[in-house]
Amino acid sequence: MMRVCLILLWIRIVVQPRTLQCKAVQVFPPVNFTLTVSALAQVLLSWKLSPNQEQKNYTIRYDVKILTPVFEEYDTVKTHSFQTAVLHNGFSAHVRTLLFHQGLQMTSDWVTAELLPPPGAENTAVTDLSCVTHFTISSTVSLHCTWLPGKGAPEDTKYFLFYRYETYMEECQDYTKDKWNRNIECRFPVTHIVPGEIDELIVIHINGSSKYAAIKPFQQLFNQNKVNVPRNVTVFLEQNDLVATWEKPLSTFPKGCFEYEFYLVNLKSGNKQVTKTYSHDFRLRIDVTCRYSIQVRANHHMCAVNGFWSDWSEILYIGENKQENHIVWSLAVLCVSTCSTVTLIAIACKSQHMWSKLFPPIPTPRIKFRDPFPNQYERARSCPSEMWLEPGLAEGLPCSPLHDDVF
């Protein structure tokens, strides 16, 4: 008991002053929080410490949350931060002050800043943008990009492509046009991209102009070594074979420049299988009584140095658990057949009067028989109309009341 009292006393002496001290300190949010576009697909977040914030004997950090376009959270001791992100859909972020003192942390309220999306009509931005880097003989990197005009872009639309790598930015000078004279392809024979760099992203920015509509810009970040996902993956059963087909990823490379991995999972047994192939279809004998999931991914092969495998395609399912479905089907058929049989029998019986034939009612006798022991207290009267005698015997008999002395 004495030990417990000493421990409680120690907590009161040591912890309570720290708590009271922390409660006496007010944490103010940062001030002058701004977002500035500093380069293509790059935002500078900057803020300042509140002039009212007490700093003596405290450690100050800042908690930063990127809300859009991609959520990210981190903390820093600096009052600024650079973020690389696509900006055609806008950008927003939070920041707050963190105050540390003797192992305790206190936080301020959040402050928010936002960049609105750039102006532009809907469906005028480019679609299906794909870019590929090539290594040249001179140990430099070339860049080749293709895209499709937006569905809502007028025929006079002119698209312009820029790329940024680290701090260097360049506009395309070599375009290929479609039948409406719109730019749909760009080549950079030589770039400032460093071959084999894994961490550095390449920024592609495409804007446009038209006399009839404001063209919405489009940005994309990509790693020079990562491949796009295979397209239009389909699966079907051909007797006892599973057959899968797909198209090559969006790329300027031809079909023969890719290798693929086919990922098959038996959902009934849990068995998994990964098979590598260089074609655009796959055939495998399977157990048709089982259900399977299928995915495909791609990588460069022969035409370029192997990069990162693409993401897996969306999961497709095929087959069904025949054993479980057979039981359910049998029960359903049995229930339906039983109900149908009972209904048909009831209809047939009602229409053909079968019920009365199968279960006829008990008949009522036509002739009433005389009670051999009539009630002695009832005064009887003899009348042929009561049919106590045969009709022939009743004729000629008088119908008269009986005297009391008869009883």
WOQUIPE-V427768 format. One record per residue. N is the residue number from 1. RES is the residue in three letters. SS is DSSP state (A for helix, B for strand, O for the rest). Layout:
N_RES_SS, N_RES_SS
This chain:
1_MET_O, 2_MET_A, 3_ARG_A, 4_VAL_A, 5_CYS_A, 6_LEU_A, 7_ILE_A, 8_LEU_A, 9_LEU_A, 10_TRP_A, 11_ILE_A, 12_ARG_A, 13_ILE_A, 14_VAL_A, 15_VAL_A, 16_GLN_A, 17_PRO_A, 18_ARG_A, 19_THR_A, 20_LEU_A, 21_GLN_A, 22_CYS_A, 23_LYS_A, 24_ALA_A, 25_VAL_O, 26_GLN_O, 27_VAL_O, 28_PHE_O, 29_PRO_O, 30_PRO_O, 31_VAL_B, 32_ASN_B, 33_PHE_B, 34_THR_B, 35_LEU_B, 36_THR_B, 37_VAL_B, 38_SER_B, 39_ALA_B, 40_LEU_O, 41_ALA_O, 42_GLN_B, 43_VAL_B, 44_LEU_B, 45_LEU_B, 46_SER_B, 47_TRP_B, 48_LYS_B, 49_LEU_O, 50_SER_O, 51_PRO_O, 52_ASN_O, 53_GLN_O, 54_GLU_O, 55_GLN_O, 56_LYS_O, 57_ASN_O, 58_TYR_O, 59_THR_B, 60_ILE_B, 61_ARG_B, 62_TYR_B, 63_ASP_B, 64_VAL_B, 65_LYS_B, 66_ILE_B, 67_LEU_B, 68_THR_B, 69_PRO_O, 70_VAL_O, 71_PHE_O, 72_GLU_B, 73_GLU_B, 74_TYR_B, 75_ASP_B, 76_THR_B, 77_VAL_O, 78_LYS_O, 79_THR_O, 80_HIS_B, 81_SER_B, 82_PHE_B, 83_GLN_B, 84_THR_B, 85_ALA_O, 86_VAL_O, 87_LEU_O, 88_HIS_O, 89_ASN_O, 90_GLY_O, 91_PHE_B, 92_SER_B, 93_ALA_B, 94_HIS_B, 95_VAL_B, 96_ARG_B, 97_THR_B, 98_LEU_B, 99_LEU_B, 100_PHE_B, 101_HIS_B, 102_GLN_O, 103_GLY_O, 104_LEU_B, 105_GLN_B, 106_MET_B, 107_THR_B, 108_SER_O, 109_ASP_O, 110_TRP_O, 111_VAL_B, 112_THR_B, 113_ALA_B, 114_GLU_B, 115_LEU_B, 116_LEU_O, 117_PRO_O, 118_PRO_O, 119_PRO_O, 120_GLY_O, 121_ALA_B, 122_GLU_O, 123_ASN_O, 124_THR_O, 125_ALA_O, 126_VAL_O, 127_THR_B, 128_ASP_B, 129_LEU_B, 130_SER_B, 131_CYS_B, 132_VAL_B, 133_THR_B, 134_HIS_B, 135_PHE_B, 136_THR_O, 137_ILE_O, 138_SER_O, 139_SER_O, 140_THR_O, 141_VAL_B, 142_SER_B, 143_LEU_B, 144_HIS_B, 145_CYS_B, 146_THR_B, 147_TRP_B, 148_LEU_B, 149_PRO_O, 150_GLY_O, 151_LYS_O, 152_GLY_O, 153_ALA_O, 154_PRO_O, 155_GLU_O, 156_ASP_O, 157_THR_O, 158_LYS_B, 159_TYR_B, 160_PHE_B, 161_LEU_B, 162_PHE_B, 163_TYR_B, 164_ARG_B, 165_TYR_B, 166_GLU_O, 167_THR_O, 168_TYR_B, 169_MET_B, 170_GLU_B, 171_GLU_B, 172_CYS_O, 173_GLN_O, 174_ASP_O, 175_TYR_B, 176_THR_B, 177_LYS_B, 178_ASP_O, 179_LYS_O, 180_TRP_O, 181_ASN_O, 182_ARG_O, 183_ASN_B, 184_ILE_B, 185_GLU_B, 186_CYS_B, 187_ARG_B, 188_PHE_B, 189_PRO_O, 190_VAL_O, 191_THR_O, 192_HIS_O, 193_ILE_O, 194_VAL_O, 195_PRO_O, 196_GLY_O, 197_GLU_O, 198_ILE_O, 199_ASP_O, 200_GLU_O, 201_LEU_O, 202_ILE_B, 203_VAL_B, 204_ILE_B, 205_HIS_B, 206_ILE_B, 207_ASN_B, 208_GLY_B, 209_SER_B, 210_SER_O, 211_LYS_O, 212_TYR_O, 213_ALA_O, 214_ALA_O, 215_ILE_B, 216_LYS_O, 217_PRO_O, 218_PHE_B, 219_GLN_B, 220_GLN_B, 221_LEU_B, 222_PHE_B, 223_ASN_O, 224_GLN_O, 225_ASN_O, 226_LYS_B, 227_VAL_O, 228_ASN_O, 229_VAL_O, 230_PRO_O, 231_ARG_B, 232_ASN_B, 233_VAL_B, 234_THR_B, 235_VAL_B, 236_PHE_B, 237_LEU_B, 238_GLU_B, 239_GLN_O, 240_ASN_O, 241_ASP_B, 242_LEU_B, 243_VAL_B, 244_ALA_B, 245_THR_B, 246_TRP_B, 247_GLU_B, 248_LYS_O, 249_PRO_O, 250_LEU_O, 251_SER_O, 252_THR_O, 253_PHE_O, 254_PRO_O, 255_LYS_A, 256_GLY_A, 257_CYS_A, 258_PHE_B, 259_GLU_B, 260_TYR_B, 261_GLU_B, 262_PHE_B, 263_TYR_B, 264_LEU_B, 265_VAL_B, 266_ASN_B, 267_LEU_O, 268_LYS_O, 269_SER_O, 270_GLY_O, 271_ASN_O, 272_LYS_B, 273_GLN_B, 274_VAL_B, 275_THR_B, 276_LYS_B, 277_THR_B, 278_TYR_O, 279_SER_O, 280_HIS_O, 281_ASP_B, 282_PHE_B, 283_ARG_B, 284_LEU_B, 285_ARG_B, 286_ILE_O, 287_ASP_O, 288_VAL_O, 289_THR_O, 290_CYS_O, 291_ARG_B, 292_TYR_B, 293_SER_B, 294_ILE_B, 295_GLN_B, 296_VAL_B, 297_ARG_B, 298_ALA_B, 299_ASN_B, 300_HIS_B, 301_HIS_O, 302_MET_O, 303_CYS_O, 304_ALA_O, 305_VAL_O, 306_ASN_O, 307_GLY_O, 308_PHE_B, 309_TRP_O, 310_SER_O, 311_ASP_O, 312_TRP_O, 313_SER_O, 314_GLU_O, 315_ILE_O, 316_LEU_B, 317_TYR_B, 318_ILE_B, 319_GLY_B, 320_GLU_O, 321_ASN_O, 322_LYS_A, 323_GLN_A, 324_GLU_A, 325_ASN_A, 326_HIS_A, 327_ILE_A, 328_VAL_A, 329_TRP_A, 330_SER_A, 331_LEU_A, 332_ALA_A, 333_VAL_A, 334_LEU_A, 335_CYS_A, 336_VAL_A, 337_SER_A, 338_THR_A, 339_CYS_A, 340_SER_A, 341_THR_A, 342_VAL_A, 343_THR_A, 344_LEU_A, 345_ILE_A, 346_ALA_A, 347_ILE_A, 348_ALA_A, 349_CYS_A, 350_LYS_A, 351_SER_A, 352_GLN_A, 353_HIS_O, 354_MET_A, 355_TRP_A, 356_SER_A, 357_LYS_A, 358_LEU_A, 359_PHE_O, 360_PRO_O, 361_PRO_O, 362_ILE_O, 363_PRO_O, 364_THR_O, 365_PRO_O, 366_ARG_O, 367_ILE_O, 368_LYS_O, 369_PHE_O, 370_ARG_O, 371_ASP_O, 372_PRO_O, 373_PHE_O, 374_PRO_O, 375_ASN_O, 376_GLN_O, 377_TYR_O, 378_GLU_O, 379_ARG_O, 380_ALA_O, 381_ARG_B, 382_SER_O, 383_CYS_O, 384_PRO_A, 385_SER_A, 386_GLU_A, 387_MET_O, 388_TRP_O, 389_LEU_O, 390_GLU_O, 391_PRO_O, 392_GLY_O, 393_LEU_O, 394_ALA_O, 395_GLU_O, 396_GLY_O, 397_LEU_O, 398_PRO_O, 399_CYS_O, 400_SER_O, 401_PRO_B, 402_LEU_O, 403_HIS_O, 404_ASP_A, 405_ASP_A, 406_VAL_A, 407_PHE_O
